[in-house]
Every structure is written in C-alpha cells, then in structure tokens.
Amino acid sequence: MLRTLIIRVGRRLKGDVFTIDPDLPGLSILSFATARVIAAIRGFIALPFLAPGSRCPSFIGSGVQLRTRRRILISRGATIGDGVLIQGLSRNGVKIGSGVSIGAHSIIMPTSVMRNLGEGFTIGENSGLGQYSFVGCGGGVYIGKNVIMGQFVSFHTENHLYGDLDRPIIAQGVRRAPVIIEDDVWVGVKATFLSGAHVGRGSIIAAGAVVRGEVAPYSIVGGVPARVIGMRK
C-alpha cells in the first residue's frame, strides 16, 4: 500500500521514470518517505521567501544555505540536497526547474564579489546536478531538460585577463562567456566546462573531460581538452 502510494506521488512529480525497486524493504521505504516529508516541510517554510513563481512541494535538505532568496526560483518537485549553497544574487537569478535534483554539498555561485554582478543559472525540468558540484555562473550557465550529471562536475564561466605585464593579473579583470548544455545530455563524473562551452543536444561527456568550445549534437567527447571520440548516430 505504502509502495503504491509513493510511486503514485513520485510519478506525479517526476513522471514515468520514477519507480521503486521491488526488493526494497518496507521499512526502508518508510524511512525514505519520512525524510522526504521533512524535506517538503523545509520547502514549504522557505516558499514565502523565494522568488515569485516558486512552487510546492519542493524538497530542501538539512544545512542548505539559500542566499538572496528572492532571486531563487525553485519549481514544483525540485530537490535541493543536504549542505547545498545557492547564491541568488545575479542579473537573471537562479531558476531551478520542476523535478530537478541538486546534489548534496553542491555550490551555485553567480556573484562572489560586489564589484561585478554575475549573470545567473538556469536548469530545466527533470535535470540533475551530482553531489559536490560547483557552478561558477558569473557569465551564465544554462542547462536544458533531462540532463544527467555525475558528482564533482564544475562550470567556470570567467577567464582572467593577463595581457598587461605591468599590472598584477588579479587587477586586470575577467572576460565572461556563458556555458550552455542543451537537452538530453549525459555528463560524467568530474567533467569540467570552461567559459564559452556549448554542448549540443543528446551528447555524452566522458568522466574527467575538460570541455571548451562547441560540441556537436549527439557527440561523445572525452579527454583534456575534450575531443570527439564517437557519435551516437
């Protein structure tokens, strides 16, 4: 009975991809359900302080830090894992789509210094960011729908200027360019995306790859720097 109820609720929030292993014991299901209820309560408490358009139920783990909350939109069914830090201060804010999962202890940081406001972060419905990931989105990071990502993935949208040999690099500012990942992409563990990377729809990024520039749709890329090692079609 409990299993059926949770599957029904889960599919309303996540779609048909949601299921429960038939070998999972009832006590474990109950423990999971209890944790989700507690996370939903946290989401309900946070709702009035979030950006207009945020929806319940959303699930917020323990130790989550949401800074400049009025610039953070969390949609229905989204999950923010334990210990996540999200800084909403940016031109376009942080927009987390329905059914999205932000892995535990990840950091989303569009603005880290007062002198240079960042662009922001958008992630589409049913996408997931793995645990311990870092999103430096000063230049903007835009992730499509149904994108799956492993742990320790990182995004870096700024490059330091260094052309003036008479000034310290730290004083020369930065050049920004957005990172874009289109729909239905699989990103492996510890992949790194550099300023200006654009990954086409349906691509696969191998574990540990360092991605810059354009990746054609349905490509399989890997290496440092990443290069095409295959095609899906």
C-alpha positions as CSV (number, residue, x, y, z in Angstrom):
1,M,0.0,0.0,0.0
2,L,2.7,2.5,1.0
3,R,4.8,1.4,-2.0
4,T,1.9,2.1,-4.4
5,L,1.1,5.5,-2.8
6,I,4.7,6.7,-3.0
7,I,5.0,5.5,-6.7
8,R,1.8,7.4,-7.5
9,V,3.0,10.6,-5.8
10,G,6.5,10.2,-7.3
11,R,5.2,9.9,-10.8
12,R,3.1,13.0,-10.4
13,L,6.2,14.9,-9.6
14,K,8.9,13.1,-11.7
15,G,6.9,11.4,-14.4
16,D,7.0,7.8,-15.5
17,V,10.8,7.5,-14.8
18,F,10.0,7.3,-11.1
19,T,9.9,3.8,-9.6
20,I,10.9,1.7,-6.5
21,D,13.0,-1.4,-6.6
22,P,10.7,-4.3,-5.8
23,D,13.4,-5.7,-3.4
24,L,13.4,-2.6,-1.2
25,P,12.1,-3.5,2.2
26,G,9.0,-1.7,3.6
27,L,11.0,-0.2,6.5
28,S,13.4,1.4,4.1
29,I,10.6,2.8,2.1
30,L,9.1,4.3,5.2
31,S,12.4,5.8,6.3
32,F,12.8,7.4,2.8
33,A,9.2,8.7,2.8
34,T,9.7,10.2,6.3
35,A,12.9,12.0,5.1
36,R,11.0,13.4,2.1
37,V,8.2,14.7,4.2
38,I,10.7,16.5,6.4
39,A,12.4,18.0,3.3
40,A,9.0,19.0,2.0
41,I,8.2,20.9,5.2
42,R,11.5,22.8,4.9
43,G,10.5,23.7,1.3
44,F,7.1,24.9,2.5
45,I,8.7,27.1,5.2
46,A,11.2,28.6,2.6
47,L,8.5,29.2,0.0
48,P,7.4,32.8,1.1
49,F,11.0,34.0,0.9
50,L,11.8,32.6,-2.6
51,A,11.3,34.3,-6.0
52,P,7.7,34.6,-7.3
53,G,6.7,31.5,-9.2
54,S,8.3,29.1,-6.8
55,R,6.1,26.1,-6.1
56,C,5.3,23.4,-3.5
57,P,6.1,20.7,-3.0
58,S,9.8,21.2,-3.2
59,F,12.2,19.3,-1.1
60,I,15.1,21.1,0.8
61,G,17.7,19.1,2.7
62,S,19.4,19.9,6.0
63,G,22.1,22.5,6.2
64,V,21.0,24.2,2.9
65,Q,22.0,27.9,2.5
66,L,19.8,30.0,0.2
67,R,21.3,33.5,-0.1
68,T,19.3,36.4,-1.7
69,R,16.3,34.1,-1.7
70,R,14.1,36.5,-3.7
71,R,16.3,35.8,-6.7
72,I,16.0,32.0,-6.4
73,L,13.1,30.2,-8.1
74,I,12.5,26.6,-7.1
75,S,9.8,24.8,-9.1
76,R,7.4,22.0,-8.1
77,G,9.1,18.7,-7.3
78,A,12.6,20.0,-7.2
79,T,15.1,18.6,-4.6
80,I,17.9,20.6,-3.0
81,G,20.3,18.2,-1.3
82,D,21.9,18.4,2.1
83,G,24.5,21.2,2.6
84,V,23.9,22.9,-0.8
85,L,24.8,26.6,-1.1
86,I,22.9,28.7,-3.6
87,Q,23.7,32.4,-4.0
88,G,20.8,34.0,-5.9
89,L,22.4,37.5,-6.3
90,S,22.7,37.9,-10.1
91,R,21.2,39.7,-13.0
92,N,18.9,36.9,-14.0
93,G,18.7,35.0,-10.7
94,V,18.8,31.2,-10.2
95,K,16.0,29.2,-11.8
96,I,15.6,25.5,-10.8
97,G,13.0,23.7,-12.9
98,S,10.4,21.2,-11.9
99,G,11.7,17.7,-10.9
100,V,15.3,19.0,-10.8
101,S,17.8,17.5,-8.3
102,I,20.7,19.5,-6.9
103,G,23.1,17.0,-5.3
104,A,24.3,17.3,-1.7
105,H,27.1,19.8,-0.9
106,S,27.0,21.5,-4.4
107,I,27.6,25.2,-4.8
108,I,25.9,27.5,-7.2
109,M,27.6,30.9,-7.2
110,P,26.8,33.6,-9.8
111,T,28.3,36.5,-7.9
112,S,31.2,36.2,-5.5
113,V,32.4,39.9,-5.4
114,M,30.4,43.1,-5.1
115,R,32.2,44.9,-7.9
116,N,31.0,42.5,-10.6
117,L,27.4,41.2,-10.6
118,G,27.1,37.8,-12.3
119,E,24.5,36.6,-14.8
120,G,22.9,33.6,-13.1
121,F,21.9,29.9,-13.5
122,T,19.0,28.1,-15.2
123,I,18.4,24.4,-15.1
124,G,15.5,22.8,-17.0
125,E,13.0,20.2,-15.8
126,N,14.0,16.7,-14.8
127,S,17.7,17.5,-14.9
128,G,20.1,16.7,-12.1
129,L,23.4,18.1,-10.8
130,G,25.6,15.5,-9.0
131,Q,26.9,15.8,-5.4
132,Y,29.8,18.1,-4.7
133,S,29.5,20.0,-7.9
134,F,30.5,23.6,-8.4
135,V,28.6,26.1,-10.7
136,G,30.5,29.3,-11.2
137,C,27.9,31.1,-13.2
138,G,29.1,34.7,-13.3
139,G,29.0,34.5,-17.1
140,G,25.8,32.5,-17.0
141,V,25.2,28.7,-17.0
142,Y,22.1,27.4,-18.9
143,I,21.2,23.7,-18.7
144,G,18.4,22.2,-20.6
145,K,15.8,19.5,-19.8
146,N,16.6,15.8,-18.9
147,V,20.3,16.4,-18.4
148,I,22.0,13.9,-16.0
149,M,25.3,14.8,-14.4
150,G,27.7,12.8,-12.1
151,Q,29.5,14.0,-9.0
152,F,32.1,16.7,-8.8
153,V,31.1,18.4,-12.1
154,S,32.3,22.0,-12.4
155,F,31.4,25.1,-14.5
156,H,33.7,28.1,-14.9
157,T,32.4,31.0,-17.0
158,E,35.2,33.5,-16.4
159,N,38.7,33.8,-17.7
160,H,41.2,36.2,-16.1
161,L,42.8,38.9,-18.4
162,Y,46.6,38.9,-18.3
163,G,47.8,40.9,-21.3
164,D,49.2,43.8,-19.2
165,L,52.6,42.7,-17.9
166,D,52.9,45.9,-15.7
167,R,49.8,45.1,-13.6
168,P,49.0,42.1,-11.4
169,I,46.6,39.6,-13.1
170,I,44.2,40.0,-10.2
171,A,43.8,43.7,-11.1
172,Q,43.1,43.1,-14.8
173,G,39.5,41.9,-14.6
174,V,37.9,38.9,-16.3
175,R,36.3,38.0,-19.6
176,R,33.0,36.2,-19.3
177,A,31.1,33.8,-21.7
178,P,28.2,31.5,-20.9
179,V,28.2,27.7,-20.7
180,I,25.2,26.1,-22.4
181,I,24.2,22.5,-22.2
182,E,21.2,21.5,-24.4
183,D,18.6,18.9,-23.6
184,D,19.1,15.2,-23.0
185,V,22.9,15.3,-22.3
186,W,24.8,12.8,-20.0
187,V,27.7,14.3,-18.2
188,G,30.2,12.0,-16.5
189,V,31.8,12.4,-13.0
190,K,34.4,15.2,-12.6
191,A,33.8,16.8,-16.0
192,T,34.8,20.4,-16.3
193,F,33.1,23.1,-18.5
194,L,35.1,26.2,-19.4
195,S,33.9,29.6,-20.4
196,G,32.1,29.6,-23.7
197,A,31.4,25.8,-23.9
198,H,28.3,24.8,-25.8
199,V,27.2,21.2,-25.7
200,G,24.6,20.1,-28.3
201,R,21.5,18.1,-27.7
202,G,21.9,14.4,-26.9
203,S,25.7,14.4,-26.3
204,I,27.7,12.4,-23.8
205,I,30.6,13.9,-21.9
206,A,33.0,11.4,-20.6
207,A,34.2,11.3,-17.0
208,G,37.1,13.8,-16.4
209,A,36.7,15.6,-19.7
210,V,37.6,19.3,-19.9
211,V,35.1,20.9,-22.4
212,R,35.6,24.1,-24.2
213,G,34.0,25.5,-27.4
214,E,31.3,23.8,-29.4
215,V,30.2,20.1,-29.1
216,A,28.0,19.0,-31.9
217,P,24.7,17.3,-31.1
218,Y,24.9,13.6,-30.3
219,S,28.6,13.6,-30.0
220,I,30.6,11.5,-27.5
221,V,33.5,13.5,-26.2
222,G,36.3,12.9,-23.7
223,G,39.9,13.9,-22.8
224,V,41.8,17.0,-21.8
225,P,40.9,19.1,-23.7
226,A,37.8,17.2,-24.8
227,R,37.6,15.9,-28.3
228,V,35.1,13.7,-30.3
229,I,35.6,10.0,-29.7
230,G,32.4,8.8,-31.2
231,M,28.9,9.7,-32.3
232,R,25.5,8.4,-31.1
233,K,24.2,8.4,-34.7
